[in-house]
Amino acid sequence: MKKVILGLSALCMVAFTSCKEDAAGKIKSENVAVAAERDANAGDFPAISFDKTEHDFGSIANGTPVETVFKYTNSGNSMLVVSNIKSTCGCTVPSNWTREVAPGQTGEFNVKFNGKGNGNKVSKSITMTTNTEKGKEIVKISAFVEKDPNAPAKAAVPTQKPGSTTINPLATPAKKSSTQPGHEGHNHD
């Protein structure tokens, strides 16, 4: 048994020392240069700047589609990658975006908005997933959607006069209950 252990130990020593001799010679100098450049640029994120971060369509007719274009510039020193653009609802559809933008170059995307409303102001956010330091960039659109003239009128809600009380006929009448010690739960009608 001692001979087996001694033999395995000698074999391991030969295997470990033979790898050590050639390790430095296996490193390619061009890989070292690429790794050094990558490490130097590790904290150098692309930066994005927009021509506008909000767009107001103004007053639009109910159900009328409108469209705008957001332009963005890579103001950083490395490639800007836009991997996804999504909106907060289906009435706002971003499309046709520039996925990769080199430093100093400009990209863009379209936003189509099909607003429906009842005479109210509508705002939507569009989120871009990017490789910037923040990781997400947000732009917004808004519009005043006019009331649909063909929409059915809502039933009038009766208004209550100030100072008057409303009695619910379906409610059960409240029972009086004593709060004096020893009388808890006793009804005193």
C-alpha positions in Angstrom: 0.0 0.0 0.0 2.9 2.3 0.8 4.3 1.7 -2.6 1.0 2.7 -4.3 0.8 6.0 -2.4 4.4 6.7 -3.0 4.0 6.0 -6.8 0.9 8.3 -7.0 2.7 11.1 -5.2 5.6 10.9 -7.6 3.3 10.9 -10.6 1.4 14.0 -9.3 4.7 15.9 -8.7 5.8 15.2 -12.3 2.4 16.3 -13.7 2.3 19.6 -11.7 5.9 20.6 -12.5 5.7 19.8 -16.2 2.7 22.3 -16.7 4.5 25.1 -14.9 7.4 25.3 -17.3 5.4 26.4 -20.4 2.6 28.5 -18.8 4.1 31.9 -19.6 4.8 31.0 -23.2 1.1 30.2 -23.9 -0.1 33.8 -23.4 -0.5 35.7 -26.7 0.6 39.3 -26.6 -2.4 40.5 -28.8 -4.8 39.0 -26.2 -3.1 40.9 -23.4 -3.5 44.2 -25.4 -7.2 43.5 -26.0 -7.8 42.7 -22.4 -5.9 45.8 -21.3 -8.1 48.0 -23.6 -11.3 46.3 -22.4 -10.3 46.8 -18.7 -9.5 50.5 -19.4 -12.9 51.0 -21.0 -14.9 49.0 -18.4 -16.3 52.1 -16.7 -16.7 54.0 -20.0 -20.4 53.6 -20.6 -22.2 55.1 -23.6 -24.2 58.2 -22.9 -27.5 59.1 -24.5 -28.9 62.6 -25.2 -32.3 63.3 -26.8 -33.5 66.1 -29.1 -36.6 66.1 -26.8 -37.7 63.9 -23.8 -41.3 64.9 -24.0 -43.7 65.5 -26.9 -47.2 67.1 -26.6 -49.5 66.3 -29.4 -51.8 69.1 -28.2 -55.6 68.5 -28.7 -56.5 65.5 -30.8 -59.8 64.0 -31.8 -60.8 60.8 -30.0 -59.5 57.7 -31.8 -57.3 59.6 -34.2 -53.8 58.2 -34.6 -50.9 60.6 -34.3 -47.1 60.0 -34.7 -43.8 61.6 -33.6 -40.1 60.8 -33.9 -37.7 60.8 -31.0 -34.0 61.3 -32.0 -31.1 60.4 -29.7 -27.3 60.8 -29.9 -24.6 58.7 -28.4 -22.6 61.3 -26.5 -20.4 58.7 -24.9 -17.2 57.0 -26.0 -18.4 53.4 -26.6 -21.1 51.8 -28.7 -24.7 52.5 -27.6 -27.0 49.5 -27.8 -30.8 49.9 -27.6 -32.1 46.4 -27.0 -35.8 47.2 -26.4 -38.4 50.0 -26.4 -41.8 49.5 -24.8 -44.7 51.7 -23.7 -47.1 51.7 -20.7 -50.1 50.6 -22.8 -51.1 49.2 -26.2 -52.4 52.6 -27.5 -48.7 53.8 -27.7 -46.5 51.8 -30.1 -42.8 52.5 -30.4 -41.2 51.1 -33.6 -38.3 51.3 -36.1 -35.5 52.1 -33.6 -31.8 52.3 -34.3 -30.4 49.4 -32.3 -26.7 50.4 -32.4 -25.3 53.9 -32.4 -21.6 54.6 -32.6 -20.1 57.5 -30.5 -21.1 60.8 -31.9 -23.8 59.3 -34.2 -27.6 59.7 -34.0 -30.4 57.2 -33.9 -34.2 57.5 -33.8 -37.5 55.7 -33.2 -41.1 56.4 -34.1 -44.0 56.5 -31.6 -47.6 56.0 -32.8 -50.4 57.0 -30.4 -54.0 56.2 -30.8 -55.7 58.1 -28.0 -59.1 57.5 -26.7 -60.5 59.5 -23.9 -63.4 61.4 -22.6 -62.2 65.0 -22.8 -59.1 64.5 -20.7 -55.3 64.9 -20.7 -53.5 61.6 -21.4 -49.8 61.0 -20.7 -47.8 57.9 -21.6 -44.2 56.8 -20.9 -41.9 55.0 -23.3 -39.0 53.1 -21.8 -35.8 52.3 -23.7 -33.6 49.5 -22.4 -30.0 50.5 -23.2 -26.4 49.7 -22.2 -26.0 53.2 -20.6 -25.0 53.4 -16.9 -28.7 53.8 -15.9 -29.8 50.9 -18.1 -33.2 52.5 -18.8 -34.1 55.8 -20.4 -37.6 57.3 -20.4 -39.3 59.7 -22.8 -43.0 60.8 -22.5 -45.8 61.8 -24.8 -49.0 63.6 -23.9 -52.2 64.8 -25.6 -55.6 66.2 -24.7 -58.0 63.7 -26.2 -61.3 65.4 -27.1 -64.6 63.9 -26.1 -66.2 61.6 -28.7 -69.3 63.4 -30.0 -70.9 60.0 -30.8 -70.4 58.5 -27.4 -73.6 57.7 -25.5 -74.4 60.1 -22.7 -73.8 58.9 -19.2 -76.8 58.7 -16.8 -77.0 61.7 -14.6 -75.9 61.0 -11.0 -78.3 62.7 -8.5 -76.5 65.3 -6.4 -77.1 65.6 -2.7 -77.9 69.0 -1.2 -75.4 70.2 1.4 -76.4 69.4 4.9 -78.9 66.6 4.0 -78.3 63.0 4.8 -79.0 60.0 2.6 -80.7 56.9 4.0 -79.9 53.5 2.5 -83.1 51.5 2.5 -81.2 48.3 2.2 -79.1 48.9 5.3 -79.9 47.2 8.6 -80.7 49.6 11.4 -77.9 50.0 13.9 -78.6 48.6 17.4 -77.6 50.5 20.5 -75.2 48.7 22.7 -74.1 49.7 26.2 -70.5 50.5 26.9 -70.9 50.5 30.7 -68.9 47.9 32.6 -71.0 44.8 33.2 -73.5 45.7 30.5 -71.4 44.9 27.4 -73.4 43.3 24.6 -76.7 44.1 26.2 -79.1 45.9 23.9 -80.9 48.8 25.4 -83.6 49.8 22.9 
